């Protein structure tokens, strides 16, 4: 699996949907995924070069944002529904895809 592709996809989704959420609700906390997305996007070049440290940093950041989205944002979005739920679900989906790509690449590297 190409972890750089999935990381870049996740980064773009986090940035775009985080900005959309900020514009929609005018809450500064909606910019948290944007910050994580920018940092993850900066990690993409190191992932292409198979840098282990950057890979582990990207996995940690992806895990942190995934836990935050599922644990804190998803329950609130389930109650309110609407486009906020769609945005959060898309960010969760791409973060899960990214995590699966990371785990599979780590398993492949161990063999």
C-alpha distances in whole Angstrom, upper triangle without the diagonal:
4,6,9,9,9,11,13,13,14,17,18,19,21,23,24,25,26,28,29,30,32,34,35,36,37,36,35,32,30,29,27,24,25,25,22,20,22,21,17,18,19,17,14,16,16,12,12,14,12,16,16,18,17,14,16,18,15,15,18,19,17,18,22,21,20,23,25,24,24,27,30,29,28,31,33,31,32,36,36,34,33,31,30,29,26,25,25,23,20,20,19,17,14,15,14,11,10,11,9,6,8,10,7,7,10,11,9,11,14,15
4,5,6,7,9,10,11,13,14,16,17,19,20,22,23,24,26,27,28,30,32,33,34,35,34,33,31,28,27,26,22,22,23,20,18,19,18,15,14,16,14,11,12,13,9,8,11,10,14,14,17,15,12,15,17,14,14,18,18,16,18,21,20,20,23,25,24,25,28,29,28,28,31,33,31,32,36,36,33,33,30,29,28,26,24,24,23,20,19,19,17,14,14,14,11,10,12,11,7,9,12,10,8,12,13,12,13,16,17
4,5,5,6,8,10,10,12,14,15,16,18,20,21,22,24,25,26,28,30,31,32,33,31,30,27,26,24,22,19,20,20,17,15,16,15,12,12,14,11,8,11,11,7,8,11,9,12,12,14,12,9,12,13,10,10,14,14,12,14,17,17,16,20,21,21,22,25,26,25,25,29,30,29,30,33,33,32,31,28,27,26,24,22,22,21,18,17,17,15,12,12,12,10,7,9,9,6,6,9,9,7,10,13,12,12,16,17
4,6,5,6,8,10,10,12,14,15,16,18,20,21,22,24,25,26,28,30,31,31,30,28,27,25,23,21,18,18,18,15,13,14,13,10,9,11,8,5,8,9,5,6,9,9,11,13,14,11,9,13,13,10,12,15,14,13,16,18,17,18,21,22,22,23,26,27,26,26,30,31,29,31,34,34,32,31,28,27,27,25,22,22,21,19,17,18,16,13,13,14,12,9,12,12,9,9,13,13,11,13,16,15,15,18,20
4,5,5,6,9,10,11,12,14,15,16,18,20,21,22,24,26,27,28,30,30,30,28,27,24,23,22,18,18,19,16,13,15,15,11,10,13,11,8,10,12,9,9,13,13,15,16,18,15,13,16,16,13,14,17,16,14,17,19,18,18,21,22,21,23,26,27,25,25,29,30,28,29,33,32,30,29,26,25,25,22,20,21,20,16,15,16,15,11,12,14,11,9,12,12,9,11,14,14,12,15,18,17,17,21,22
4,5,5,6,8,10,11,12,14,15,16,18,20,21,22,24,26,26,28,29,28,26,24,22,21,20,16,16,17,15,12,14,14,11,10,13,12,9,13,14,10,11,15,14,16,16,18,15,12,15,15,11,12,15,14,11,14,16,15,14,18,19,18,19,22,23,22,22,25,27,25,26,29,29,27,26,24,23,22,20,18,17,16,13,12,13,11,8,9,10,7,5,9,9,7,9,12,12,12,14,16,16,17,20,22
4,5,5,6,9,10,10,12,14,15,16,18,20,21,22,24,25,26,27,26,24,22,20,18,17,14,14,14,11,9,11,11,7,7,10,8,7,10,11,9,10,13,13,14,14,15,12,10,12,12,8,9,12,11,9,12,14,13,13,16,17,17,18,21,22,21,21,25,26,24,26,29,29,27,27,24,22,22,20,18,17,17,14,12,13,12,9,8,11,9,6,9,11,9,9,12,13,12,14,17,17,18,20,22
4,5,5,6,9,10,10,12,14,15,16,18,20,21,22,24,25,26,25,23,22,20,18,17,14,13,14,12,9,10,11,7,6,9,9,6,10,12,10,11,14,14,16,17,17,14,13,15,14,11,13,15,13,12,15,17,15,15,19,19,18,20,23,24,22,23,26,27,25,27,30,29,27,26,23,22,22,20,17,18,18,14,13,14,14,10,11,13,11,9,12,14,12,12,16,17,15,18,21,20,20,24,25
4,5,5,6,9,10,11,12,14,15,16,18,20,21,22,24,25,24,23,21,19,18,17,13,13,15,13,10,12,13,10,9,13,12,10,13,15,13,14,17,17,19,20,20,17,15,18,17,13,14,17,15,12,15,17,15,14,18,19,17,19,22,22,20,20,24,25,22,24,27,27,24,23,20,20,19,17,14,15,15,11,10,12,11,7,9,11,9,8,12,13,12,13,16,17,16,19,21,21,22,25,27
4,6,5,6,9,10,10,12,14,15,16,18,20,21,22,23,22,20,18,16,15,14,10,11,12,10,7,10,11,8,9,12,12,11,14,16,14,15,18,18,19,19,19,16,14,16,15,11,12,14,11,9,12,13,11,11,15,15,13,15,18,19,17,17,21,22,20,22,25,24,22,22,19,17,17,15,13,12,12,9,7,9,9,5,6,9,8,7,10,12,11,12,15,16,16,18,21,21,22,24,26
4,5,5,6,9,10,10,12,14,15,16,18,20,21,21,20,18,17,15,13,12,9,8,9,8,4,7,8,6,5,9,10,9,13,14,13,15,18,18,18,19,18,15,14,16,14,10,12,14,11,9,13,14,11,12,16,15,14,17,20,19,18,19,22,23,21,23,26,25,24,23,20,18,19,17,14,14,15,12,9,12,12,9,9,12,12,10,12,15,14,14,17,19,18,20,23,23,23,26,28
4,5,5,6,8,10,11,12,14,15,16,18,20,20,20,19,18,15,13,14,10,9,11,10,7,8,11,9,8,11,13,11,14,17,16,17,20,20,21,22,22,18,18,19,18,14,16,18,15,13,16,17,14,15,18,18,16,19,22,21,19,20,23,23,21,23,26,25,23,22,18,17,18,16,13,14,15,11,10,13,13,10,11,14,13,12,15,17,16,17,20,21,21,23,26,26,26,29,31
4,5,5,6,8,10,10,12,14,15,16,18,19,18,18,16,13,13,13,9,9,12,11,8,11,13,11,11,14,15,14,18,20,18,19,23,23,23,24,23,20,19,20,19,15,16,18,15,12,15,16,12,13,16,16,13,16,19,18,16,16,20,20,17,20,23,21,19,18,15,14,14,12,9,10,11,8,6,10,10,7,9,12,12,11,14,16,16,17,20,21,21,23,26,26,27,30,31
4,6,6,6,8,10,10,12,14,15,16,17,16,15,13,10,9,9,5,6,9,7,5,8,11,10,10,13,14,14,18,19,18,20,23,23,23,23,22,19,18,19,17,14,15,15,12,10,13,13,9,11,14,13,11,14,16,16,13,15,18,18,16,19,21,20,19,18,15,13,14,13,9,9,11,9,6,9,11,9,9,12,13,12,14,17,17,17,20,22,22,23,26,27,27,30,32
4,6,5,6,9,10,10,12,14,15,15,15,14,13,10,8,9,6,4,8,8,5,7,10,10,9,12,14,14,17,19,19,20,23,24,23,24,23,20,20,21,18,15,17,18,14,13,16,16,12,14,17,15,14,17,19,18,16,17,21,20,18,21,24,22,21,20,16,15,16,15,11,12,14,12,9,13,14,12,12,16,16,15,17,20,20,20,23,25,24,26,28,29,29,32,34
4,5,5,6,9,10,11,12,14,15,15,15,14,11,10,12,9,7,11,12,9,10,14,13,12,15,17,17,20,22,21,22,26,26,26,27,26,23,23,24,22,19,20,21,17,16,19,18,15,16,19,18,15,18,21,20,17,18,21,20,18,21,23,21,19,17,14,13,15,13,10,12,14,11,10,14,14,12,14,17,17,16,19,22,21,22,25,26,26,28,31,31,32,34,36
4,5,5,6,8,10,10,12,13,13,14,13,9,9,11,8,8,12,12,10,13,15,15,15,18,19,19,22,24,23,24,28,28,28,28,27,24,24,24,22,19,20,21,17,16,18,17,14,14,17,15,13,15,18,17,13,14,18,16,14,17,19,17,16,14,10,9,11,10,6,8,10,8,7,11,12,11,13,16,16,16,19,21,21,22,25,26,27,28,31,31,32,35,37
4,5,5,6,9,10,11,11,10,10,9,6,6,7,6,5,9,10,9,11,14,14,14,17,19,19,22,24,23,25,28,28,27,28,26,23,23,23,21,18,19,19,16,15,17,16,12,14,16,13,11,15,17,15,12,14,17,16,14,17,19,17,16,15,12,10,12,12,8,9,12,11,9,12,14,13,13,17,18,17,19,22,22,23,25,27,27,28,31,32,33,35,37
4,5,5,6,8,10,10,10,10,11,7,7,10,9,7,10,12,11,12,15,16,15,18,20,20,23,25,25,26,29,30,29,30,28,25,25,26,23,21,22,22,19,18,20,19,15,17,20,17,15,19,20,18,15,17,20,18,16,20,21,19,18,17,13,12,15,14,10,12,15,14,12,16,17,16,17,20,21,20,22,25,25,25,28,30,30,31,34,35,35,38,40
4,5,5,6,9,10,11,12,12,9,9,12,11,10,14,15,13,15,18,18,18,21,23,23,26,28,27,28,32,32,32,33,31,28,28,28,26,23,24,25,21,20,22,21,17,18,21,18,16,19,21,18,15,16,19,17,15,18,19,17,16,13,10,10,13,12,9,11,14,12,12,15,17,16,17,21,21,21,23,26,26,27,29,31,31,33,35,36,37,39,41
4,5,5,6,8,8,10,9,6,8,10,10,10,13,15,14,16,19,19,19,22,24,24,27,29,28,30,33,33,32,33,31,28,28,28,26,23,24,24,20,19,21,19,15,17,18,15,13,16,18,15,12,14,16,14,12,15,16,14,13,12,9,7,10,11,8,9,13,12,11,14,17,16,17,20,21,21,23,26,26,27,29,31,32,33,35,36,37,39,41
4,5,5,5,6,7,8,5,6,10,10,10,12,14,14,15,18,19,19,22,24,25,27,29,29,31,33,33,33,33,31,28,29,29,26,24,25,24,21,20,22,20,17,18,20,17,15,18,19,17,14,16,18,16,14,18,19,16,16,15,12,11,14,14,11,13,16,16,14,17,20,19,19,22,24,23,25,28,28,29,31,33,33,34,37,38,39,41,43
4,6,6,8,10,12,9,10,13,13,12,15,18,17,18,21,22,21,24,26,26,29,31,31,32,35,36,35,36,34,31,31,32,29,27,28,28,24,23,25,23,20,22,23,20,18,21,23,20,17,19,21,18,16,20,20,17,17,15,12,12,15,15,13,15,18,17,16,20,22,21,22,25,26,26,28,30,31,31,34,36,36,37,40,41,41,43,46
4,6,8,11,12,9,12,15,15,14,17,19,18,20,23,24,23,26,28,28,31,33,33,34,37,37,37,38,36,33,33,33,30,28,29,28,25,24,26,24,20,21,23,20,18,20,21,19,15,17,18,15,14,17,17,14,14,12,9,9,13,13,11,13,16,16,16,19,21,21,22,25,26,26,28,30,31,32,34,36,36,38,40,41,42,44,46
4,5,9,10,8,11,14,14,15,17,19,19,21,23,24,24,27,29,30,33,34,34,35,38,38,38,38,36,33,33,33,30,28,29,28,24,24,25,23,20,21,22,18,17,19,20,17,14,16,17,13,12,16,16,12,14,12,11,9,13,14,12,13,17,17,17,19,22,22,22,25,27,27,28,31,32,32,34,36,37,38,40,42,43,44,47
4,7,9,8,10,13,14,14,16,18,19,20,22,24,24,26,28,29,32,33,33,35,38,38,37,37,35,32,33,33,30,28,29,28,24,24,26,23,20,22,23,19,18,21,21,18,16,18,19,16,16,19,19,16,17,16,15,13,16,17,15,16,20,20,19,21,24,24,24,27,28,28,29,32,33,33,35,38,38,39,41,43,43,45,48
4,5,6,8,10,12,13,14,16,17,18,20,22,23,25,27,28,31,32,32,34,37,36,35,35,33,30,31,30,27,26,27,25,22,22,23,20,17,19,20,16,15,18,18,15,13,16,17,14,14,18,18,15,17,17,15,12,16,17,15,15,18,19,17,19,22,22,22,25,27,26,27,30,31,31,33,36,36,37,39,41,41,43,45
4,5,6,8,11,11,11,14,15,16,18,20,21,22,24,26,28,29,29,32,34,34,33,33,30,28,28,28,24,23,25,23,19,20,21,18,16,19,19,15,15,19,18,15,14,17,19,16,16,20,20,18,20,19,18,15,18,19,16,16,19,20,17,19,23,22,21,24,26,25,26,29,30,29,32,34,34,35,38,39,39,41,44
4,5,6,8,10,10,12,14,15,16,18,20,21,23,24,27,28,28,30,33,32,31,30,28,26,26,25,22,21,22,20,17,17,18,15,13,15,15,12,12,15,15,12,10,14,15,13,14,17,18,17,18,18,17,13,16,17,14,13,17,17,15,16,20,20,18,21,24,22,23,26,27,27,29,31,32,32,35,36,36,38,41
4,6,7,8,10,11,12,14,16,17,18,20,21,23,26,27,26,29,31,31,30,30,28,25,25,25,22,20,21,20,17,16,18,15,12,14,15,12,11,14,15,12,10,13,15,13,12,16,17,15,16,16,14,11,13,14,11,10,14,14,12,14,17,17,16,19,21,21,22,25,26,25,28,30,30,31,34,35,35,37,40
4,6,5,6,9,10,11,13,14,15,17,19,20,23,24,24,26,29,29,28,28,26,23,23,23,20,18,20,19,15,15,17,15,12,15,16,13,13,16,17,15,13,16,18,16,16,20,21,19,20,19,16,14,16,17,13,13,16,16,13,16,18,17,16,20,21,20,21,25,25,24,27,29,29,30,33,34,34,36,39
4,5,5,6,9,10,11,12,14,16,17,19,22,22,22,25,27,27,25,25,23,20,21,20,17,16,17,15,12,12,14,11,9,12,13,10,10,14,14,12,11,14,17,16,16,19,21,20,20,20,18,15,16,17,14,12,16,15,12,14,17,16,14,18,20,18,19,22,23,22,24,27,27,27,30,32,31,33,36
4,5,5,6,9,10,10,12,14,15,16,20,20,20,22,25,24,24,23,22,19,19,19,16,14,15,14,10,10,12,10,7,10,12,10,9,13,14,13,11,13,17,16,15,18,20,19,19,19,16,13,15,15,11,10,13,12,9,11,14,12,11,14,16,15,16,19,20,19,21,24,24,25,27,29,29,31,33
4,5,5,6,9,10,10,12,14,15,18,20,20,22,24,24,23,24,22,19,19,20,17,15,16,16,12,12,15,13,10,13,16,13,13,16,18,16,14,17,20,19,18,21,23,22,21,20,17,15,17,16,13,13,15,14,11,14,16,14,13,17,18,16,18,21,21,21,23,26,25,26,29,30,30,32,35
4,5,5,6,9,10,11,13,15,17,18,18,21,23,23,22,22,20,17,18,18,14,13,15,14,10,12,14,12,10,14,15,13,14,17,18,17,16,19,22,21,20,24,25,24,24,24,21,18,20,20,16,15,18,17,13,16,18,16,14,18,19,17,18,22,21,20,23,26,25,25,28,30,29,31,34
4,5,5,6,8,10,11,13,16,16,16,19,21,20,19,19,17,14,15,14,11,10,12,11,7,8,11,9,7,11,13,11,12,15,16,16,15,17,20,20,20,23,25,24,24,24,21,18,19,19,15,14,16,15,11,13,15,13,11,15,16,13,14,18,18,17,19,22,21,22,25,26,26,28,30
4,5,5,6,9,10,11,14,15,15,17,19,19,19,19,18,14,15,16,13,10,12,13,9,9,12,12,9,12,15,14,13,16,18,18,16,18,22,21,20,23,25,24,24,23,20,18,19,18,14,14,16,14,10,13,14,11,10,14,15,12,14,17,17,16,19,21,20,21,25,25,25,28,30
4,5,5,6,9,10,13,14,15,16,19,19,18,19,18,14,15,16,13,11,14,14,11,12,15,14,12,15,18,17,17,20,22,21,19,22,25,24,23,26,29,27,27,26,23,21,22,21,17,17,19,17,14,16,18,15,14,18,18,15,17,20,19,18,21,23,22,23,26,27,26,29,32
4,5,5,6,9,11,12,13,15,17,17,15,16,14,11,12,13,10,8,12,12,8,10,13,13,12,15,17,16,17,20,21,21,20,22,26,25,25,28,30,29,29,28,25,23,24,23,20,19,21,19,15,17,19,16,14,17,18,14,16,19,18,16,20,22,20,21,24,25,24,26,29
4,5,5,7,10,10,10,13,15,14,14,14,13,9,10,11,9,6,9,10,7,8,11,12,11,13,16,16,16,18,20,21,20,21,25,25,24,27,29,29,28,27,24,22,23,22,18,18,19,17,13,15,16,13,11,14,14,11,12,16,14,13,16,18,17,18,21,22,21,23,26
4,5,5,8,10,10,12,14,15,14,16,15,11,12,14,12,9,12,14,11,11,15,15,14,16,19,19,18,21,23,23,22,23,27,27,26,28,31,30,29,28,25,23,24,22,19,19,20,17,15,17,17,14,13,16,15,12,15,17,16,15,18,20,18,20,23,23,22,25,28
4,6,7,8,10,11,13,14,13,15,13,10,11,14,11,9,13,14,12,13,17,17,16,18,21,21,21,24,25,25,25,26,30,30,29,31,34,33,32,31,28,26,27,26,22,22,23,21,18,20,21,17,16,19,18,15,17,20,18,16,20,21,19,20,24,24,22,25,28
4,6,5,6,9,10,11,9,11,10,6,8,10,8,7,10,12,10,11,15,15,15,17,20,20,20,23,25,25,25,26,29,30,29,31,34,34,33,32,29,27,28,26,23,22,23,21,18,19,20,16,15,17,17,13,14,17,15,13,16,18,16,16,20,20,19,21,24
4,5,5,6,9,10,10,12,12,9,9,12,11,9,12,14,13,13,16,17,17,18,21,22,21,24,26,27,26,27,30,31,29,32,35,34,33,32,29,27,27,26,23,22,23,20,18,19,19,15,14,17,15,12,14,16,13,12,16,17,14,16,19,19,18,21,23
4,5,5,7,9,9,12,12,9,10,14,13,11,14,17,16,16,19,21,20,22,25,25,25,27,30,30,29,30,34,35,33,35,38,38,36,35,32,31,31,29,26,26,27,24,21,23,22,19,18,20,19,15,17,19,16,15,19,19,16,17,21,20,18,22,24
4,5,5,6,5,8,9,6,7,11,10,10,13,15,15,15,18,19,20,21,24,25,25,27,29,30,30,31,34,35,34,36,39,39,37,37,34,32,32,31,28,27,27,25,22,23,23,20,18,20,19,15,17,18,15,14,17,18,14,15,19,18,16,19,21
4,5,5,6,8,9,7,6,10,10,9,11,14,14,13,16,18,18,19,22,23,23,25,27,28,28,29,32,33,32,34,37,37,35,35,32,31,30,29,26,25,25,23,20,21,20,17,16,17,16,12,13,15,12,10,13,14,11,12,16,15,13,17,19
4,5,8,11,12,10,10,13,14,12,14,17,17,17,20,22,22,22,25,26,26,28,30,32,31,31,35,36,34,36,39,39,37,37,34,32,32,30,28,27,27,24,22,23,22,19,18,20,17,14,16,17,13,12,16,15,12,14,17,15,14,18,19
4,6,9,11,10,10,13,14,13,15,18,19,19,21,23,24,24,27,28,29,30,33,34,33,34,38,39,37,39,42,42,41,40,37,36,35,33,31,30,30,28,25,26,25,22,21,22,20,17,18,19,16,14,17,17,13,14,18,16,14,17,19
4,6,9,8,7,11,12,12,13,16,17,17,19,21,22,23,25,27,27,28,30,32,32,32,36,37,36,38,41,41,40,39,36,35,34,33,30,29,29,27,24,25,24,21,19,20,18,15,16,17,13,11,14,14,10,11,14,13,10,14,16
4,6,6,6,9,10,11,12,14,16,16,18,20,21,22,24,26,27,28,30,31,31,32,36,37,36,38,41,41,40,40,37,35,35,33,31,30,30,28,25,25,25,22,20,21,20,16,17,18,15,13,15,16,12,12,15,15,12,15,17
4,6,5,6,9,10,10,12,14,15,16,18,20,21,22,24,26,27,28,30,30,31,34,36,35,37,40,40,39,40,37,35,34,33,31,29,29,27,25,24,24,22,19,20,19,16,15,17,14,11,13,14,11,10,13,13,10,12,15
4,5,5,6,9,10,11,12,14,15,17,19,20,21,23,24,26,27,28,29,30,33,34,34,36,39,39,38,39,36,34,33,33,30,28,29,27,24,24,25,22,19,20,20,17,16,18,16,13,15,17,14,12,16,17,14,15,19
4,5,5,6,9,10,10,12,14,15,16,18,20,21,22,24,25,26,27,28,31,32,32,34,37,37,36,36,33,31,31,30,27,26,26,24,21,21,22,19,17,18,18,14,14,17,15,12,14,16,14,13,17,17,15,17,20
4,5,5,6,9,10,10,12,14,15,16,18,20,21,22,24,25,26,26,30,31,30,32,35,35,34,35,32,30,29,28,26,24,24,23,20,19,20,17,15,16,15,11,11,13,11,8,11,12,10,9,13,14,12,14,17
4,5,5,6,9,10,10,12,14,15,16,18,20,21,22,24,24,25,28,30,30,31,34,35,34,35,32,30,29,29,26,24,24,23,20,19,20,18,15,16,16,13,11,14,13,9,11,13,11,10,13,15,13,14,18
4,5,5,6,9,10,11,12,14,15,17,18,20,21,22,23,24,27,28,28,30,33,33,32,33,31,28,28,27,24,23,23,22,19,19,20,17,14,16,17,13,12,15,14,11,13,16,14,13,17,18,17,18,22
4,5,5,6,8,10,11,12,14,15,16,18,20,21,21,22,25,26,26,28,31,31,30,30,28,25,25,24,21,20,20,19,16,16,16,14,11,13,13,10,9,13,12,9,12,14,13,13,16,17,16,18,21
4,6,5,6,9,10,10,12,14,15,16,18,19,20,21,24,25,25,26,29,30,29,30,27,25,24,24,21,19,19,18,15,14,15,13,10,11,12,8,7,10,10,7,9,12,11,10,14,15,15,16,19
4,5,5,6,9,10,11,12,14,15,16,18,19,20,22,24,24,26,28,29,29,30,28,25,24,24,22,19,20,19,16,15,17,15,11,13,14,11,10,13,13,10,12,15,15,13,16,19,18,19,22
4,5,5,6,8,10,11,12,14,15,16,16,18,21,22,22,24,27,27,26,27,25,22,22,22,19,17,18,17,14,13,15,13,10,12,14,11,10,14,14,12,14,17,17,16,19,21,20,22,25
4,5,5,6,9,10,10,12,14,15,15,16,19,20,20,22,25,25,24,25,23,20,19,19,17,14,15,14,11,10,12,10,6,9,10,8,7,11,11,10,12,15,15,15,17,19,19,21,24
4,6,5,6,9,10,10,12,14,14,15,18,20,20,21,24,25,24,25,24,21,20,20,18,15,15,15,12,10,12,12,8,9,11,9,7,11,12,11,11,15,15,15,17,20,20,21,23
4,5,5,6,9,10,10,11,13,14,17,18,18,20,23,23,23,25,23,20,19,20,18,15,16,16,13,11,14,14,10,12,14,12,11,14,16,14,15,19,19,18,21,23,23,24,27
4,5,5,6,9,10,10,10,12,15,16,16,18,20,21,20,21,19,16,16,17,14,11,13,13,9,9,12,11,8,10,13,12,11,15,16,15,16,19,20,20,22,24,24,26,29
4,5,5,6,8,10,10,10,13,15,15,16,19,20,19,20,19,16,15,15,13,10,11,11,8,6,9,9,6,7,11,10,9,12,14,14,14,17,19,19,21,23,24,25,27
4,5,5,6,8,9,10,12,14,15,16,18,20,20,21,20,17,16,17,16,12,13,14,11,9,12,13,10,10,14,13,12,14,17,16,16,19,21,20,22,25,25,26,29
4,6,5,5,7,9,11,12,13,15,17,18,18,20,19,15,14,16,14,11,12,14,11,10,13,14,11,13,16,15,14,17,19,19,19,22,24,23,25,28,28,29,32
4,6,6,5,6,9,10,10,12,14,15,15,16,15,12,11,12,11,7,9,10,8,7,10,12,9,11,14,14,14,17,19,19,19,22,24,24,26,28,29,30,32
4,6,6,5,8,10,10,11,14,15,15,17,16,13,11,13,12,8,9,11,10,7,10,12,10,11,14,15,14,16,19,19,19,22,24,24,25,27,29,29,32
4,6,6,7,9,11,12,14,15,16,19,18,15,14,16,15,11,12,15,13,11,14,16,14,14,18,18,16,19,22,21,21,24,26,25,27,30,30,31,33
4,6,6,7,9,11,12,13,15,17,17,13,13,15,14,11,13,15,13,12,16,17,15,16,20,20,19,21,24,23,24,27,28,28,30,32,33,34,36
4,6,5,6,9,10,11,12,13,13,9,9,12,10,7,10,12,11,10,14,15,14,15,18,19,19,21,23,23,24,27,28,29,30,33,33,34,37
4,5,5,6,9,10,10,12,12,9,7,10,10,7,8,11,10,9,12,14,13,14,17,18,18,20,23,23,23,26,28,28,29,32,33,34,36
4,5,5,7,9,10,13,14,11,9,13,13,10,11,15,14,13,15,18,17,17,21,22,21,23,26,26,26,29,31,31,32,35,36,37,39
4,5,5,6,8,11,12,9,9,12,12,10,12,15,15,14,17,19,19,19,23,24,23,25,28,28,29,31,33,33,35,37,38,39,41
4,5,5,5,8,9,6,5,9,9,7,9,12,12,12,15,17,17,18,21,22,22,24,26,27,28,30,32,33,34,36,37,39,41
4,6,5,9,11,9,6,10,11,10,10,14,14,13,15,18,18,19,21,23,23,24,27,28,28,30,33,33,34,36,38,39,41
4,6,9,12,10,9,13,14,13,13,17,18,17,19,22,22,22,25,27,26,28,31,31,32,34,36,37,38,40,42,42,44
4,7,9,8,8,11,12,12,13,16,17,17,19,22,22,23,25,27,27,29,31,32,33,35,37,38,39,41,42,44,46
4,7,6,5,8,10,10,11,14,15,15,17,19,20,21,23,25,26,27,29,31,31,33,35,36,37,39,41,42,44
4,5,6,7,9,11,11,13,15,16,17,19,21,22,23,25,26,28,29,31,32,34,35,37,38,40,41,43,45
4,5,5,6,9,10,11,12,14,15,17,18,20,21,23,24,26,27,29,30,32,33,35,36,38,39,41,43
4,5,5,6,8,10,11,12,14,16,17,18,20,21,22,24,26,27,29,30,32,33,35,36,37,39,41
4,5,5,6,9,10,10,12,14,15,16,18,20,21,22,24,26,27,28,30,31,33,34,36,37,39
4,6,5,6,9,10,10,12,14,15,16,18,20,21,23,24,26,27,29,30,32,33,35,36,38
4,5,5,6,9,10,11,12,14,16,17,18,20,21,23,24,26,27,29,30,32,33,35,37
4,5,5,6,9,10,11,12,14,15,16,18,20,21,22,24,26,27,28,30,31,33,35
4,5,5,6,9,10,10,12,14,15,16,18,20,21,22,24,26,27,28,30,32,33
4,5,5,6,9,10,11,12,14,15,17,18,20,21,23,24,26,27,29,31,32
4,5,5,6,9,10,11,12,14,15,16,18,20,21,22,24,26,27,29,31
4,6,5,6,9,10,10,12,14,15,16,18,20,21,22,24,26,27,29
4,5,5,6,9,10,11,12,14,15,17,18,20,21,23,24,26,28
4,5,5,6,9,10,10,12,14,15,16,18,20,21,22,25,26
4,5,5,6,9,10,10,12,14,15,16,18,20,21,23,25
4,5,5,6,9,10,10,12,14,15,16,18,20,21,23
4,5,5,6,9,10,11,12,14,15,16,18,20,22
4,5,5,6,9,10,11,12,14,15,16,19,20
4,5,5,6,9,10,11,12,14,15,17,19
4,5,5,6,8,10,11,12,14,16,17
4,6,5,6,9,10,10,12,14,16
4,6,5,6,9,10,10,12,15
4,5,5,6,9,10,11,13
4,5,5,6,9,10,11
4,5,5,6,9,10
4,5,5,6,9
4,5,5,7
4,5,5
4,5
4
